[in-house]
Amino acid sequence: MGQPTHAQNWWRSAVIYQVYVRSFADGDGDGTGDLAGVRAKLPYLAELGVDALWFNPWYLSPMKDGGYDVADYRVIDPAFGTLAEAEKLIAEAKELGIRTLVDIVPNHVSDQHPWFRAALAQGPERELFHFRPGRGEHGELPPNDWPSQFAGSTEPVWTRLPDGTWYLHLFTPEQPDLNWAHPAVRQEHEEILRFWFERGVAGVRIDSAALLAKDPDLPDFVEGRDPHPYVDRDELHDIYRSWRAVADAYDGIFVGEVWLPDTERFARYLRPDELHTAFNFSFLSCPWDAGRLRTSIDETLAEHAPVGAPATWVLCNHDVTRTVTRYGRADTGFDFATKAFGTPTDLALGTRRARAGALLSLALPGAVYLYQGEELGLPEAEIPRDRIQDPMHFRSGGTDPGRDGCRVPLPWTADAPYAGFGGEPWLPQPSGWSAYAADRQAADPGSMLSLYRAALTIRPEFGDGPLTWLPESEGVLAFARPGQEGRLLCVVNLADAPADLPAHSRLLLGSGPLDPQGRLPKDTAVWLRG
């Protein structure tokens, strides 16, 4: 058997753009982003230079949790369009050299899913979920004490029905957990995968990938107990080996949402017969600190090396504080538990660091995920309390601002109503949002959009080769990568003083200008040809 071609290995060094459809572009003027809006913006995405699009769930859904409560995986939600439009979008993107990934949510479904509705009617479908009698003298207490998966939430993960039984939902009550010990659940999801691969998708992102399997006894939660009753259970690997066989039949790929502190157990998901890649949450949550970032990079590369899987790098997604805002705060890391209203932010500082962070992440070996609007340098929006929709806010008792701030509809045209998004957006755009509009930034060579376009033009030179750290002063990150035309260098200065650049033949790109002495200012990054 010959070596895999570049086309087969595209995912190892791809830049994959995350599309949150509801907030991307509104094609019919109703205030909700849709597939027509995405199709109209495909030329923009091609010019940006991304290799693939990952779509958050676009399926039929009551939208109790942003579409992660799926009622039917084979139907596009009418708010977004139709299945025929999705097929056109997949085909049109492919014509532009852009692949498509869809989001699968295997841990749970919507309470409007036909299976759960039949289960509520006392049908045999109850076996497909976790129904249990309650505890206490009259069954008035939940079957166990598991904590909610929503950070800060103190609400139970069990809901009692009028007949006295309880059902499990690690997230909202509208998202009942599936029983993955039942063969019908496994069969259905493998058929769903085939359904979308048949329609031309190149890959699948797996939501909450480490949560599917549950201890059949559903015991009370005990901190530190091994194995965990519902996280990272060994039964998961057999599930994903079966999925991998499906994907291989279509040359499809998987990326798993796997949050695990144990690097050895994390790597098990990336064995050659399981998932292809997994999200790198260590790097995403890492503070803007040279030592911490280098440690995160080293540990990420080390944990992927034994299984030969490529790392993934991401600065932001639909669940976390936008990079410009996060990097402009006193605490530049990310932790759901620390989110709060009114946190002071220096957006000029955050923007400077986000520009440097973009060049850092795009120079690392592996794949990069780019959340929509990051290429525009969008800050986190503070949503008025009476307009917040995210259940994370409500389940925290109103203390957590939720995730809506990174989901505000994008600004496309500076002088158009609602910054060119379409109709009046489902989430309010802050005043001044048009200053970030794509059309204005496209005409500005110093804009964030121009920086990303330039970086994605150069990035293929870095390929998937190894990283070698260069000796540098404290607070400076510098490494070399083998390029197609010689060695490429990335230098990022996080120190307080300007830094001298290593020997090089040419400056390829900078996140900001050098100082008058040709040194690299604080919070600035450059790409150099060695």
Buried (B, 14 or more C-beta within 10 A) or exposed (E): EEEEEEEEBBBBBBBBBBBBBBBBBBBBBEBBBBBBBBBBBBEBBBEBBBBBBBBBBBBBBBBBBBBBBBBBBEBBBEBBBEBEBBBBBBEBBBEEEBBBBBBBBBBBBBBBBEBBBBBBEEBEBBBBBBBBEBBEEEBEBBBBBBEBBBBBBEBBBBBBEEEEBBBBBBBBBBBBBBBBBBEBBBEBBBEBBBBBBEBBBBBBBBBBBBBBBBBEEBEEEEEEEEEBBBBBBEBBBEBBEBBBEBBEEBEBBBBBBBBBEEBEBBBBBBBEEBBBBBBBBBBBBBBBBBEBBBEBBEBBBEBBEEBEBBBBBBBBBBBBBBBBBBBBBEEBBBEBEBBEEEBEBBBEBBBBBBBBBBBBBBBBBBBBBBBBBBBBBBBBBBBEEEEBBBBBBBBBEEEBBBBBBBBBBBBBBBEBEBBBBBBBBBBBBBEEBBEBBBBBBBEEEEBBBBBBBBBBEBBEBBBBBEBEEBEBEEBBBBBBBBBEEEBBBBBBBBBEEBBEBBEBEEBBBBBBEBEEEEBBBBBBBBBBBB
